[in-house]
């Protein structure tokens, strides 16, 4: 699988920790951004989630074709599917 995965998270988010461990186990590379330390990323997450800072918010950009996908609290299967486009 190729493409880029960006996970917007916080240090205290259990759902974020779970998804990170699943991505690590599957060998899926990702960039993690703590929205508490990055106001621009916090604004992106708010825009994607109707004004809420809901994490994990994941942005997937497939390397070949397909459009950028932004998902809130996705499953591992959803991330893999977005990368496979």
mmCIF file as gemmi writes it, N, C-alpha and C atoms, coordinates in Angstrom:
data_model
loop_
_atom_site.group_PDB
_atom_site.id
_atom_site.type_symbol
_atom_site.label_atom_id
_atom_site.label_alt_id
_atom_site.label_comp_id
_atom_site.label_asym_id
_atom_site.label_entity_id
_atom_site.label_seq_id
_atom_site.pdbx_PDB_ins_code
_atom_site.Cartn_x
_atom_site.Cartn_y
_atom_site.Cartn_z
_atom_site.occupancy
_atom_site.B_iso_or_equiv
_atom_site.pdbx_formal_charge
_atom_site.auth_seq_id
_atom_site.auth_asym_id
_atom_site.pdbx_PDB_model_num
ATOM 1 N N . UNK Axp A 1 ? 0.837 -1.183 0 1 0 ? 1 A 1
ATOM 2 C CA . UNK Axp A 1 ? 0 0 0 1 0 ? 1 A 1
ATOM 3 C C . UNK Axp A 1 ? 0.874 1.235 0 1 0 ? 1 A 1
ATOM 4 N N . UNK Axp A 2 ? 0.398 2.231 -0.693 1 0 ? 2 A 1
ATOM 5 C CA . UNK Axp A 2 ? 1.13 3.482 -0.744 1 0 ? 2 A 1
ATOM 6 C C . UNK Axp A 2 ? 0.172 4.611 -0.457 1 0 ? 2 A 1
ATOM 7 N N . UNK Axp A 3 ? 0.682 5.815 -0.517 1 0 ? 3 A 1
ATOM 8 C CA . UNK Axp A 3 ? -0.112 6.971 -0.18 1 0 ? 3 A 1
ATOM 9 C C . UNK Axp A 3 ? 0.347 7.513 1.156 1 0 ? 3 A 1
ATOM 10 N N . UNK Axp A 4 ? -0.32 8.558 1.616 1 0 ? 4 A 1
ATOM 11 C CA . UNK Axp A 4 ? 0.059 9.136 2.892 1 0 ? 4 A 1
ATOM 12 C C . UNK Axp A 4 ? -1.121 9.104 3.853 1 0 ? 4 A 1
ATOM 13 N N . UNK Axp A 5 ? -0.798 8.832 5.098 1 0 ? 5 A 1
ATOM 14 C CA . UNK Axp A 5 ? -1.795 8.813 6.16 1 0 ? 5 A 1
ATOM 15 C C . UNK Axp A 5 ? -1.347 9.831 7.205 1 0 ? 5 A 1
ATOM 16 N N . UNK Axp A 6 ? -2.237 10.748 7.54 1 0 ? 6 A 1
ATOM 17 C CA . UNK Axp A 6 ? -1.971 11.707 8.606 1 0 ? 6 A 1
ATOM 18 C C . UNK Axp A 6 ? -3.037 11.519 9.671 1 0 ? 6 A 1
ATOM 19 N N . UNK Axp A 7 ? -2.599 11.295 10.905 1 0 ? 7 A 1
ATOM 20 C CA . UNK Axp A 7 ? -3.533 11.123 12.011 1 0 ? 7 A 1
ATOM 21 C C . UNK Axp A 7 ? -3.445 12.351 12.917 1 0 ? 7 A 1
ATOM 22 N N . UNK Axp A 8 ? -4.577 12.989 13.09 1 0 ? 8 A 1
ATOM 23 C CA . UNK Axp A 8 ? -4.683 14.118 14.007 1 0 ? 8 A 1
ATOM 24 C C . UNK Axp A 8 ? -5.187 13.552 15.329 1 0 ? 8 A 1
ATOM 25 N N . UNK Axp A 9 ? -4.431 13.797 16.405 1 0 ? 9 A 1
ATOM 26 C CA . UNK Axp A 9 ? -4.724 13.132 17.669 1 0 ? 9 A 1
ATOM 27 C C . UNK Axp A 9 ? -4.412 14.043 18.848 1 0 ? 9 A 1
ATOM 28 N N . UNK Axp A 10 ? -4.585 13.484 20.045 1 0 ? 10 A 1
ATOM 29 C CA . UNK Axp A 10 ? -4.149 14.108 21.293 1 0 ? 10 A 1
ATOM 30 C C . UNK Axp A 10 ? -3.436 13.032 22.106 1 0 ? 10 A 1
ATOM 31 N N . UNK Axp A 11 ? -2.715 13.45 23.122 1 0 ? 11 A 1
ATOM 32 C CA . UNK Axp A 11 ? -1.964 12.489 23.931 1 0 ? 11 A 1
ATOM 33 C C . UNK Axp A 11 ? -2.885 11.627 24.78 1 0 ? 11 A 1
ATOM 34 N N . UNK Axp A 12 ? -4.071 12.117 25.122 1 0 ? 12 A 1
ATOM 35 C CA . UNK Axp A 12 ? -4.973 11.424 26.048 1 0 ? 12 A 1
ATOM 36 C C . UNK Axp A 12 ? -6.028 10.569 25.358 1 0 ? 12 A 1
ATOM 37 N N . UNK Axp A 13 ? -6.016 10.507 24.037 1 0 ? 13 A 1
ATOM 38 C CA . UNK Axp A 13 ? -7.08 9.838 23.274 1 0 ? 13 A 1
ATOM 39 C C . UNK Axp A 13 ? -6.831 8.328 23.168 1 0 ? 13 A 1
ATOM 40 N N . UNK Axp A 14 ? -7.699 7.542 23.832 1 0 ? 14 A 1
ATOM 41 C CA . UNK Axp A 14 ? -7.579 6.09 23.758 1 0 ? 14 A 1
ATOM 42 C C . UNK Axp A 14 ? -7.831 5.532 22.377 1 0 ? 14 A 1
ATOM 43 N N . UNK Axp A 15 ? -8.783 6.116 21.645 1 0 ? 15 A 1
ATOM 44 C CA . UNK Axp A 15 ? -9.064 5.657 20.275 1 0 ? 15 A 1
ATOM 45 C C . UNK Axp A 15 ? -7.855 5.894 19.377 1 0 ? 15 A 1
ATOM 46 N N . UNK Axp A 16 ? -7.15 7 19.628 1 0 ? 16 A 1
ATOM 47 C CA . UNK Axp A 16 ? -5.939 7.29 18.851 1 0 ? 16 A 1
ATOM 48 C C . UNK Axp A 16 ? -4.864 6.245 19.12 1 0 ? 16 A 1
ATOM 49 N N . UNK Axp A 17 ? -4.662 5.919 20.394 1 0 ? 17 A 1
ATOM 50 C CA . UNK Axp A 17 ? -3.657 4.91 20.749 1 0 ? 17 A 1
ATOM 51 C C . UNK Axp A 17 ? -3.986 3.567 20.113 1 0 ? 17 A 1
ATOM 52 N N . UNK Axp A 18 ? -5.262 3.193 20.122 1 0 ? 18 A 1
ATOM 53 C CA . UNK Axp A 18 ? -5.662 1.917 19.533 1 0 ? 18 A 1
ATOM 54 C C . UNK Axp A 18 ? -5.372 1.901 18.03 1 0 ? 18 A 1
ATOM 55 N N . UNK Axp A 19 ? -5.766 2.962 17.323 1 0 ? 19 A 1
ATOM 56 C CA . UNK Axp A 19 ? -5.545 2.992 15.876 1 0 ? 19 A 1
ATOM 57 C C . UNK Axp A 19 ? -4.05 3.028 15.554 1 0 ? 19 A 1
ATOM 58 N N . UNK Axp A 20 ? -3.262 3.765 16.333 1 0 ? 20 A 1
ATOM 59 C CA . UNK Axp A 20 ? -1.815 3.8 16.105 1 0 ? 20 A 1
ATOM 60 C C . UNK Axp A 20 ? -1.214 2.403 16.246 1 0 ? 20 A 1
ATOM 61 N N . UNK Axp A 21 ? -1.629 1.662 17.271 1 0 ? 21 A 1
ATOM 62 C CA . UNK Axp A 21 ? -1.062 0.321 17.453 1 0 ? 21 A 1
ATOM 63 C C . UNK Axp A 21 ? -1.47 -0.594 16.301 1 0 ? 21 A 1
ATOM 64 N N . UNK Axp A 22 ? -2.692 -0.438 15.802 1 0 ? 22 A 1
ATOM 65 C CA . UNK Axp A 22 ? -3.142 -1.255 14.667 1 0 ? 22 A 1
ATOM 66 C C . UNK Axp A 22 ? -2.355 -0.903 13.405 1 0 ? 22 A 1
ATOM 67 N N . UNK Axp A 23 ? -2.144 0.378 13.151 1 0 ? 23 A 1
ATOM 68 C CA . UNK Axp A 23 ? -1.371 0.796 11.975 1 0 ? 23 A 1
ATOM 69 C C . UNK Axp A 23 ? 0.067 0.292 12.085 1 0 ? 23 A 1
ATOM 70 N N . UNK Axp A 24 ? 0.642 0.411 13.285 1 0 ? 24 A 1
ATOM 71 C CA . UNK Axp A 24 ? 2.014 -0.077 13.492 1 0 ? 24 A 1
ATOM 72 C C . UNK Axp A 24 ? 2.096 -1.579 13.217 1 0 ? 24 A 1
ATOM 73 N N . UNK Axp A 25 ? 1.14 -2.33 13.744 1 0 ? 25 A 1
ATOM 74 C CA . UNK Axp A 25 ? 1.133 -3.784 13.574 1 0 ? 25 A 1
ATOM 75 C C . UNK Axp A 25 ? 1.034 -4.166 12.097 1 0 ? 25 A 1
ATOM 76 N N . UNK Axp A 26 ? 0.277 -3.387 11.331 1 0 ? 26 A 1
ATOM 77 C CA . UNK Axp A 26 ? 0.091 -3.679 9.899 1 0 ? 26 A 1
ATOM 78 C C . UNK Axp A 26 ? 1.2 -3.089 9.027 1 0 ? 26 A 1
ATOM 79 N N . UNK Axp A 27 ? 2.111 -2.345 9.642 1 0 ? 27 A 1
ATOM 80 C CA . UNK Axp A 27 ? 3.213 -1.75 8.877 1 0 ? 27 A 1
ATOM 81 C C . UNK Axp A 27 ? 2.781 -0.574 8.013 1 0 ? 27 A 1
ATOM 82 N N . UNK Axp A 28 ? 1.711 0.103 8.4 1 0 ? 28 A 1
ATOM 83 C CA . UNK Axp A 28 ? 1.225 1.259 7.64 1 0 ? 28 A 1
ATOM 84 C C . UNK Axp A 28 ? 1.845 2.514 8.244 1 0 ? 28 A 1
ATOM 85 N N . UNK Axp A 29 ? 2.627 3.203 7.432 1 0 ? 29 A 1
ATOM 86 C CA . UNK Axp A 29 ? 3.29 4.42 7.894 1 0 ? 29 A 1
ATOM 87 C C . UNK Axp A 29 ? 2.272 5.556 8 1 0 ? 29 A 1
ATOM 88 N N . UNK Axp A 30 ? 2.472 6.409 8.991 1 0 ? 30 A 1
ATOM 89 C CA . UNK Axp A 30 ? 1.582 7.554 9.174 1 0 ? 30 A 1
ATOM 90 C C . UNK Axp A 30 ? 2.349 8.679 9.858 1 0 ? 30 A 1
ATOM 91 N N . UNK Axp A 31 ? 1.839 9.866 9.696 1 0 ? 31 A 1
ATOM 92 C CA . UNK Axp A 31 ? 2.352 11.032 10.404 1 0 ? 31 A 1
ATOM 93 C C . UNK Axp A 31 ? 1.324 11.397 11.449 1 0 ? 31 A 1
ATOM 94 N N . UNK Axp A 32 ? 1.768 11.588 12.672 1 0 ? 32 A 1
ATOM 95 C CA . UNK Axp A 32 ? 0.849 11.954 13.747 1 0 ? 32 A 1
ATOM 96 C C . UNK Axp A 32 ? 1.034 13.42 14.104 1 0 ? 32 A 1
ATOM 97 N N . UNK Axp A 33 ? -0.086 14.134 14.219 1 0 ? 33 A 1
ATOM 98 C CA . UNK Axp A 33 ? -0.046 15.545 14.594 1 0 ? 33 A 1
ATOM 99 C C . UNK Axp A 33 ? -0.932 15.732 15.815 1 0 ? 33 A 1
ATOM 100 N N . UNK Axp A 34 ? -0.342 16.259 16.886 1 0 ? 34 A 1
ATOM 101 C CA . UNK Axp A 34 ? -1.075 16.536 18.12 1 0 ? 34 A 1
ATOM 102 C C . UNK Axp A 34 ? -1.784 17.875 17.951 1 0 ? 34 A 1
ATOM 103 N N . UNK Axp A 35 ? -3.11 17.858 17.898 1 0 ? 35 A 1
ATOM 104 C CA . UNK Axp A 35 ? -3.859 19.097 17.642 1 0 ? 35 A 1
ATOM 105 C C . UNK Axp A 35 ? -3.779 20.071 18.817 1 0 ? 35 A 1
ATOM 106 N N . UNK Axp A 36 ? -3.373 19.593 19.985 1 0 ? 36 A 1
ATOM 107 C CA . UNK Axp A 36 ? -3.215 20.491 21.132 1 0 ? 36 A 1
ATOM 108 C C . UNK Axp A 36 ? -1.954 21.341 21.006 1 0 ? 36 A 1
ATOM 109 N N . UNK Axp A 37 ? -1.054 20.94 20.12 1 0 ? 37 A 1
ATOM 110 C CA . UNK Axp A 37 ? 0.2 21.673 19.923 1 0 ? 37 A 1
ATOM 111 C C . UNK Axp A 37 ? 0.27 22.359 18.565 1 0 ? 37 A 1
ATOM 112 N N . UNK Axp A 38 ? -0.763 22.203 17.746 1 0 ? 38 A 1
ATOM 113 C CA . UNK Axp A 38 ? -0.746 22.748 16.384 1 0 ? 38 A 1
ATOM 114 C C . UNK Axp A 38 ? -2.102 23.372 16.069 1 0 ? 38 A 1
ATOM 115 N N . UNK Axp A 39 ? -2.241 24.687 16.269 1 0 ? 39 A 1
ATOM 116 C CA . UNK Axp A 39 ? -3.535 25.349 16.061 1 0 ? 39 A 1
ATOM 117 C C . UNK Axp A 39 ? -4.094 25.18 14.641 1 0 ? 39 A 1
ATOM 118 N N . UNK Axp A 40 ? -3.239 25.164 13.624 1 0 ? 40 A 1
ATOM 119 C CA . UNK Axp A 40 ? -3.727 24.988 12.254 1 0 ? 40 A 1
ATOM 120 C C . UNK Axp A 40 ? -4.357 23.608 12.077 1 0 ? 40 A 1
ATOM 121 N N . UNK Axp A 41 ? -3.746 22.589 12.659 1 0 ? 41 A 1
ATOM 122 C CA . UNK Axp A 41 ? -4.307 21.244 12.572 1 0 ? 41 A 1
ATOM 123 C C . UNK Axp A 41 ? -5.596 21.136 13.374 1 0 ? 41 A 1
ATOM 124 N N . UNK Axp A 42 ? -5.649 21.805 14.522 1 0 ? 42 A 1
ATOM 125 C CA . UNK Axp A 42 ? -6.884 21.815 15.314 1 0 ? 42 A 1
ATOM 126 C C . UNK Axp A 42 ? -8.013 22.443 14.504 1 0 ? 42 A 1
ATOM 127 N N . UNK Axp A 43 ? -7.706 23.507 13.76 1 0 ? 43 A 1
ATOM 128 C CA . UNK Axp A 43 ? -8.717 24.158 12.915 1 0 ? 43 A 1
ATOM 129 C C . UNK Axp A 43 ? -9.172 23.226 11.795 1 0 ? 43 A 1
ATOM 130 N N . UNK Axp A 44 ? -8.24 22.456 11.211 1 0 ? 44 A 1
ATOM 131 C CA . UNK Axp A 44 ? -8.598 21.486 10.177 1 0 ? 44 A 1
ATOM 132 C C . UNK Axp A 44 ? -9.554 20.442 10.74 1 0 ? 44 A 1
ATOM 133 N N . UNK Axp A 45 ? -9.243 19.921 11.925 1 0 ? 45 A 1
ATOM 134 C CA . UNK Axp A 45 ? -10.078 18.898 12.557 1 0 ? 45 A 1
ATOM 135 C C . UNK Axp A 45 ? -11.466 19.466 12.858 1 0 ? 45 A 1
ATOM 136 N N . UNK Axp A 46 ? -11.529 20.683 13.347 1 0 ? 46 A 1
ATOM 137 C CA . UNK Axp A 46 ? -12.824 21.322 13.615 1 0 ? 46 A 1
ATOM 138 C C . UNK Axp A 46 ? -13.644 21.456 12.334 1 0 ? 46 A 1
ATOM 139 N N . UNK Axp A 47 ? -12.989 21.878 11.273 1 0 ? 47 A 1
ATOM 140 C CA . UNK Axp A 47 ? -13.692 22.051 9.99 1 0 ? 47 A 1
ATOM 141 C C . UNK Axp A 47 ? -14.22 20.711 9.48 1 0 ? 47 A 1
ATOM 142 N N . UNK Axp A 48 ? -13.442 19.647 9.661 1 0 ? 48 A 1
ATOM 143 C CA . UNK Axp A 48 ? -13.834 18.32 9.181 1 0 ? 48 A 1
ATOM 144 C C . UNK Axp A 48 ? -14.933 17.691 10.033 1 0 ? 48 A 1
ATOM 145 N N . UNK Axp A 49 ? -15.112 18.201 11.251 1 0 ? 49 A 1
ATOM 146 C CA . UNK Axp A 49 ? -16.035 17.573 12.191 1 0 ? 49 A 1
ATOM 147 C C . UNK Axp A 49 ? -17.096 18.533 12.727 1 0 ? 49 A 1
ATOM 148 N N . UNK Axp A 50 ? -17.569 19.419 11.881 1 0 ? 50 A 1
ATOM 149 C CA . UNK Axp A 50 ? -18.671 20.286 12.256 1 0 ? 50 A 1
ATOM 150 C C . UNK Axp A 50 ? -18.394 21.166 13.462 1 0 ? 50 A 1
ATOM 151 N N . UNK Axp A 51 ? -17.146 21.617 13.603 1 0 ? 51 A 1
ATOM 152 C CA . UNK Axp A 51 ? -16.789 22.509 14.695 1 0 ? 51 A 1
ATOM 153 C C . UNK Axp A 51 ? -16.246 21.804 15.925 1 0 ? 51 A 1
ATOM 154 N N . UNK Axp A 52 ? -16.197 20.481 15.907 1 0 ? 52 A 1
ATOM 155 C CA . UNK Axp A 52 ? -15.708 19.715 17.056 1 0 ? 52 A 1
ATOM 156 C C . UNK Axp A 52 ? -14.269 19.244 16.836 1 0 ? 52 A 1
ATOM 157 N N . UNK Axp A 53 ? -13.514 19.186 17.915 1 0 ? 53 A 1
ATOM 158 C CA . UNK Axp A 53 ? -12.147 18.656 17.843 1 0 ? 53 A 1
ATOM 159 C C . UNK Axp A 53 ? -12.188 17.161 18.14 1 0 ? 53 A 1
ATOM 160 N N . UNK Axp A 54 ? -12.762 16.398 17.226 1 0 ? 54 A 1
ATOM 161 C CA . UNK Axp A 54 ? -12.919 14.959 17.406 1 0 ? 54 A 1
ATOM 162 C C . UNK Axp A 54 ? -11.688 14.234 16.869 1 0 ? 54 A 1
ATOM 163 N N . UNK Axp A 55 ? -11.086 13.404 17.703 1 0 ? 55 A 1
ATOM 164 C CA . UNK Axp A 55 ? -9.912 12.637 17.301 1 0 ? 55 A 1
ATOM 165 C C . UNK Axp A 55 ? -10.143 11.157 17.605 1 0 ? 55 A 1
ATOM 166 N N . UNK Axp A 56 ? -9.506 10.258 16.869 1 0 ? 56 A 1
ATOM 167 C CA . UNK Axp A 56 ? -8.619 10.584 15.765 1 0 ? 56 A 1
ATOM 168 C C . UNK Axp A 56 ? -9.391 10.996 14.513 1 0 ? 56 A 1
ATOM 169 N N . UNK Axp A 57 ? -8.88 12.023 13.87 1 0 ? 57 A 1
ATOM 170 C CA . UNK Axp A 57 ? -9.316 12.37 12.525 1 0 ? 57 A 1
ATOM 171 C C . UNK Axp A 57 ? -8.152 11.98 11.625 1 0 ? 57 A 1
ATOM 172 N N . UNK Axp A 58 ? -8.445 11.243 10.566 1 0 ? 58 A 1
ATOM 173 C CA . UNK Axp A 58 ? -7.397 10.693 9.702 1 0 ? 58 A 1
ATOM 174 C C . UNK Axp A 58 ? -7.598 11.197 8.284 1 0 ? 58 A 1
ATOM 175 N N . UNK Axp A 59 ? -6.517 11.704 7.704 1 0 ? 59 A 1
ATOM 176 C CA . UNK Axp A 59 ? -6.516 12.15 6.304 1 0 ? 59 A 1
ATOM 177 C C . UNK Axp A 59 ? -5.678 11.156 5.513 1 0 ? 59 A 1
ATOM 178 N N . UNK Axp A 60 ? -6.282 10.58 4.467 1 0 ? 60 A 1
ATOM 179 C CA . UNK Axp A 60 ? -5.58 9.63 3.606 1 0 ? 60 A 1
ATOM 180 C C . UNK Axp A 60 ? -5.535 10.205 2.196 1 0 ? 60 A 1
ATOM 181 N N . UNK Axp A 61 ? -4.324 10.258 1.638 1 0 ? 61 A 1
ATOM 182 C CA . UNK Axp A 61 ? -4.147 10.69 0.255 1 0 ? 61 A 1
ATOM 183 C C . UNK Axp A 61 ? -3.553 9.508 -0.503 1 0 ? 61 A 1
ATOM 184 N N . UNK Axp A 62 ? -4.363 8.845 -1.353 1 0 ? 62 A 1
ATOM 185 C CA . UNK Axp A 62 ? -3.84 7.715 -2.128 1 0 ? 62 A 1
ATOM 186 C C . UNK Axp A 62 ? -2.738 8.19 -3.074 1 0 ? 62 A 1
ATOM 187 N N . UNK Axp A 63 ? -1.762 7.326 -3.331 1 0 ? 63 A 1
ATOM 188 C CA . UNK Axp A 63 ? -0.657 7.726 -4.206 1 0 ? 63 A 1
ATOM 189 C C . UNK Axp A 63 ? -1.037 7.666 -5.676 1 0 ? 63 A 1
ATOM 190 N N . UNK Axp A 64 ? -1.987 6.814 -6.023 1 0 ? 64 A 1
ATOM 191 C CA . UNK Axp A 64 ? -2.379 6.669 -7.426 1 0 ? 64 A 1
ATOM 192 C C . UNK Axp A 64 ? -3.877 6.9 -7.548 1 0 ? 64 A 1
ATOM 193 N N . UNK Axp A 65 ? -4.25 7.979 -8.217 1 0 ? 65 A 1
ATOM 194 C CA . UNK Axp A 65 ? -5.672 8.243 -8.416 1 0 ? 65 A 1
ATOM 195 C C . UNK Axp A 65 ? -6.41 8.407 -7.118 1 0 ? 65 A 1
ATOM 196 N N . UNK Axp A 66 ? -7.697 8.578 -7.226 1 0 ? 66 A 1
ATOM 197 C CA . UNK Axp A 66 ? -8.508 8.72 -6.025 1 0 ? 66 A 1
ATOM 198 C C . UNK Axp A 66 ? -8.352 10.082 -5.39 1 0 ? 66 A 1
ATOM 199 N N . UNK Axp A 67 ? -9.302 10.423 -4.571 1 0 ? 67 A 1
ATOM 200 C CA . UNK Axp A 67 ? -9.314 11.707 -3.899 1 0 ? 67 A 1
ATOM 201 C C . UNK Axp A 67 ? -8.904 11.535 -2.446 1 0 ? 67 A 1
ATOM 202 N N . UNK Axp A 68 ? -8.49 12.634 -1.856 1 0 ? 68 A 1
ATOM 203 C CA . UNK Axp A 68 ? -8.196 12.658 -0.432 1 0 ? 68 A 1
ATOM 204 C C . UNK Axp A 68 ? -9.443 12.24 0.344 1 0 ? 68 A 1
ATOM 205 N N . UNK Axp A 69 ? -9.244 11.441 1.383 1 0 ? 69 A 1
ATOM 206 C CA . UNK Axp A 69 ? -10.344 10.982 2.227 1 0 ? 69 A 1
ATOM 207 C C . UNK Axp A 69 ? -10.046 11.44 3.652 1 0 ? 69 A 1
ATOM 208 N N . UNK Axp A 70 ? -11.042 12.054 4.3 1 0 ? 70 A 1
ATOM 209 C CA . UNK Axp A 70 ? -10.91 12.444 5.694 1 0 ? 70 A 1
ATOM 210 C C . UNK Axp A 70 ? -11.957 11.67 6.49 1 0 ? 70 A 1
ATOM 211 N N . UNK Axp A 71 ? -11.502 10.95 7.525 1 0 ? 71 A 1
ATOM 212 C CA . UNK Axp A 71 ? -12.387 10.091 8.313 1 0 ? 71 A 1
ATOM 213 C C . UNK Axp A 71 ? -12.221 10.411 9.8 1 0 ? 71 A 1
ATOM 214 N N . UNK Axp A 72 ? -13.316 10.281 10.524 1 0 ? 72 A 1
ATOM 215 C CA . UNK Axp A 72 ? -13.283 10.474 11.964 1 0 ? 72 A 1
ATOM 216 C C . UNK Axp A 72 ? -13.389 9.128 12.656 1 0 ? 72 A 1
ATOM 217 N N . UNK Axp A 73 ? -12.42 8.85 13.517 1 0 ? 73 A 1
ATOM 218 C CA . UNK Axp A 73 ? -12.347 7.592 14.265 1 0 ? 73 A 1
ATOM 219 C C . UNK Axp A 73 ? -12.567 6.376 13.354 1 0 ? 73 A 1
ATOM 220 N N . UNK Axp A 74 ? -11.755 6.27 12.28 1 0 ? 74 A 1
ATOM 221 C CA . UNK Axp A 74 ? -11.948 5.146 11.356 1 0 ? 74 A 1
ATOM 222 C C . UNK Axp A 74 ? -11.411 3.839 11.925 1 0 ? 74 A 1
ATOM 223 N N . UNK Axp A 75 ? -11.91 2.752 11.377 1 0 ? 75 A 1
ATOM 224 C CA . UNK Axp A 75 ? -11.354 1.44 11.693 1 0 ? 75 A 1
ATOM 225 C C . UNK Axp A 75 ? -10.101 1.23 10.843 1 0 ? 75 A 1
ATOM 226 N N . UNK Axp A 76 ? -9.305 0.242 11.219 1 0 ? 76 A 1
ATOM 227 C CA . UNK Axp A 76 ? -8.136 -0.112 10.419 1 0 ? 76 A 1
ATOM 228 C C . UNK Axp A 76 ? -8.563 -0.471 9.003 1 0 ? 76 A 1
ATOM 229 N N . UNK Axp A 77 ? -9.667 -1.203 8.872 1 0 ? 77 A 1
ATOM 230 C CA . UNK Axp A 77 ? -10.156 -1.605 7.543 1 0 ? 77 A 1
ATOM 231 C C . UNK Axp A 77 ? -10.498 -0.386 6.693 1 0 ? 77 A 1
ATOM 232 N N . UNK Axp A 78 ? -11.077 0.643 7.299 1 0 ? 78 A 1
ATOM 233 C CA . UNK Axp A 78 ? -11.423 1.849 6.544 1 0 ? 78 A 1
ATOM 234 C C . UNK Axp A 78 ? -10.159 2.565 6.052 1 0 ? 78 A 1
ATOM 235 N N . UNK Axp A 79 ? -9.131 2.611 6.878 1 0 ? 79 A 1
ATOM 236 C CA . UNK Axp A 79 ? -7.871 3.245 6.462 1 0 ? 79 A 1
ATOM 237 C C . UNK Axp A 79 ? -7.255 2.457 5.314 1 0 ? 79 A 1
ATOM 238 N N . UNK Axp A 80 ? -7.233 1.136 5.451 1 0 ? 80 A 1
ATOM 239 C CA . UNK Axp A 80 ? -6.678 0.299 4.372 1 0 ? 80 A 1
ATOM 240 C C . UNK Axp A 80 ? -7.455 0.481 3.073 1 0 ? 80 A 1
ATOM 241 N N . UNK Axp A 81 ? -8.779 0.549 3.18 1 0 ? 81 A 1
ATOM 242 C CA . UNK Axp A 81 ? -9.605 0.728 1.985 1 0 ? 81 A 1
ATOM 243 C C . UNK Axp A 81 ? -9.306 2.07 1.319 1 0 ? 81 A 1
ATOM 244 N N . UNK Axp A 82 ? -9.152 3.116 2.107 1 0 ? 82 A 1
ATOM 245 C CA . UNK Axp A 82 ? -8.866 4.442 1.547 1 0 ? 82 A 1
ATOM 246 C C . UNK Axp A 82 ? -7.51 4.457 0.855 1 0 ? 82 A 1
ATOM 247 N N . UNK Axp A 83 ? -6.537 3.717 1.39 1 0 ? 83 A 1
ATOM 248 C CA . UNK Axp A 83 ? -5.226 3.642 0.763 1 0 ? 83 A 1
ATOM 249 C C . UNK Axp A 83 ? -5.252 2.834 -0.531 1 0 ? 83 A 1
ATOM 250 N N . UNK Axp A 84 ? -6.164 1.91 -0.629 1 0 ? 84 A 1
ATOM 251 C CA . UNK Axp A 84 ? -6.22 0.99 -1.78 1 0 ? 84 A 1
ATOM 252 C C . UNK Axp A 84 ? -6.875 1.602 -2.999 1 0 ? 84 A 1
ATOM 253 N N . UNK Axp A 85 ? -7.433 2.788 -2.886 1 0 ? 85 A 1
ATOM 254 C CA . UNK Axp A 85 ? -8.138 3.419 -4.015 1 0 ? 85 A 1
ATOM 255 C C . UNK Axp A 85 ? -7.2 3.617 -5.164 1 0 ? 85 A 1
